[in-house]
Amino acid sequence: MDSNIRYVKYLPKTKKSIIVDKNQANGVVSSNGHEIYHIFNTKNTFPDERKTVRVVPIDKEEYLELTTQVKDNKKLEDRITELENLVKQLLEGK
């Protein structure tokens, strides 16, 4: 899936990230397009704290498996939040 990886370089002067070739990149765009991660062992020019990652190409099957795990984890986190809110309400007597 290396061909689906979107590599970017942050330009401090313009405060923008631009799509670049793998060899020029210091970041990658998340698969959902919502985040940009700093690439390990590249100069971090981003103005804020970014998660640093290693780019490891994976096949489609592994990608689907990982995205399913992420979705399952999100569902569990949401359920835990619901239960925490219920406990809080019970303790407050509502």
Wavefront OBJ file of the C-alpha trace (Angstrom):
o trace
v 0.000 0.000 0.000
v 3.026 2.291 -0.252
v 1.441 3.906 -3.318
v -1.467 5.123 -1.148
v 0.784 6.894 1.342
v 0.554 10.668 1.055
v 3.885 12.237 1.916
v 4.067 15.890 2.937
v 6.599 18.512 3.847
v 5.778 21.330 6.239
v 6.899 24.760 5.062
v 7.340 27.059 8.081
v 7.457 30.205 5.925
v 3.957 29.639 4.522
v 2.713 27.573 7.479
v 1.401 24.942 5.045
v 2.058 21.281 4.369
v 2.465 20.330 0.736
v 2.383 16.946 -0.975
v 5.909 15.909 -1.930
v 7.950 12.933 -3.038
v 8.850 10.363 -0.377
v 12.478 11.532 -0.367
v 11.549 15.155 0.465
v 8.916 14.381 3.095
v 8.997 14.994 6.815
v 5.398 13.937 7.362
v 2.652 11.567 6.254
v -1.098 12.093 6.128
v -3.255 9.645 8.084
v -5.401 7.301 6.014
v -8.540 9.220 7.012
v -6.897 12.526 6.041
v -7.472 14.125 9.435
v -3.943 14.100 10.835
v -0.376 14.578 9.734
v 2.360 12.647 11.508
v 6.047 13.495 11.672
v 8.272 10.832 10.061
v 10.918 9.358 12.352
v 14.493 10.381 11.478
v 13.462 13.467 9.487
v 13.750 17.100 10.518
v 10.683 18.095 12.494
v 9.727 21.550 11.204
v 6.119 21.338 12.412
v 5.170 24.222 14.734
v 3.312 21.975 17.172
v 3.804 18.608 18.827
v 3.194 15.770 16.397
v 3.221 12.047 16.876
v 6.352 10.638 15.291
v 5.915 7.483 13.233
v 7.914 5.078 11.132
v 6.464 4.511 7.678
v 5.947 0.792 7.151
v 4.034 -0.247 4.034
v 1.347 -2.865 4.661
v -0.956 -4.831 2.396
v -4.692 -4.217 2.079
v -5.625 -7.160 4.298
v -3.479 -5.896 7.181
v -4.820 -2.362 6.674
v -8.416 -3.600 6.927
v -7.575 -5.624 10.031
v -5.969 -2.624 11.715
v -8.818 -0.254 10.856
v -11.293 -2.777 12.273
v -9.285 -2.903 15.506
v -9.252 0.890 15.702
v -13.031 1.021 15.210
v -13.541 -1.659 17.873
v -11.306 0.271 20.300
v -13.285 3.452 19.630
v -16.544 1.614 20.392
v -15.063 0.346 23.668
v -13.849 3.826 24.609
v -17.311 5.253 23.887
v -18.949 2.533 25.997
v -16.529 3.185 28.887
v -17.376 6.894 28.734
v -21.103 6.056 28.844
v -20.581 3.829 31.893
v -18.458 6.468 33.634
v -21.243 8.999 33.092
v -23.835 6.571 34.469
v -21.739 5.929 37.582
v -21.271 9.660 38.050
v -25.034 10.216 37.812
v -25.684 7.429 40.321
v -23.179 8.889 42.761
v -24.748 12.320 42.388
v -28.169 10.793 43.086
v -29.751 11.547 39.728
l 1 2 3 4 5 6 7 8 9 10 11 12 13 14 15 16 17 18 19 20 21 22 23 24 25 26 27 28 29 30 31 32 33 34 35 36 37 38 39 40 41 42 43 44 45 46 47 48 49 50 51 52 53 54 55 56 57 58 59 60 61 62 63 64 65 66 67 68 69 70 71 72 73 74 75 76 77 78 79 80 81 82 83 84 85 86 87 88 89 90 91 92 93 94
